[in-house]
């Protein structure tokens, strides 16, 4: 995987799963170098309205955010549909090709701002992938803390389907990842990944927060 190292700082990992998402945070260095400031949250609607806000209003906000398309900051791969095991043979069936890009500056946002609601990444898919509510084209990844509970909403740009799931706080560190730095700040910039576990495909990205590894039920 290519690298896109630019800066180091606070971070919070967020993993979106089939029925949930994972978030984690930790101190990642004393200095922040050459990074953009976080974008403002939406001004024409609130987190409580995210499931009913007109799609045009949401798209105006989401499309105006700065996304990092540099290789290494985001990730791309074909998404797994299913695994079939017959005797000693294992066959994996793959679906559409997808790419995830983080919103620049989100690794600096504190958990209070995150709870107010904001888009943290976008995912492009070559075709539908129902498990993550991905349609052909762009899908935006929104998170908020409405009602004191963390929530993930995946919103496709067209036809505007919205899929809600919970969030989990969780540390994710992969020494095989080119952006992972074990001896220093593990994640030094905005990073988004597709992550595979034994259960299913995951979406992951780092941001920041002022709370430590909390795991919520999925």
Secondary structure, 3 states (H helix, E strand, C coil): CCCCCCCCCCEEEEEECCCCEEEEEECCCCCCCCCCCCCCCCCCCCHHHCCCCCHHHHHHHHHCCCECCCCCCCEEEEEEEEEEEECCEEEEEEEEEEEEEEECCHHHCCHHHHHCCEEEEEEEECCCEHHHCECCEEEEEEEECHHHCCEEEEEECCCCCEEEEECEECCCCCCCCCCCCCCCCCCCCCCEEEEECCCCEEEEEEECCCCCCCCCCC
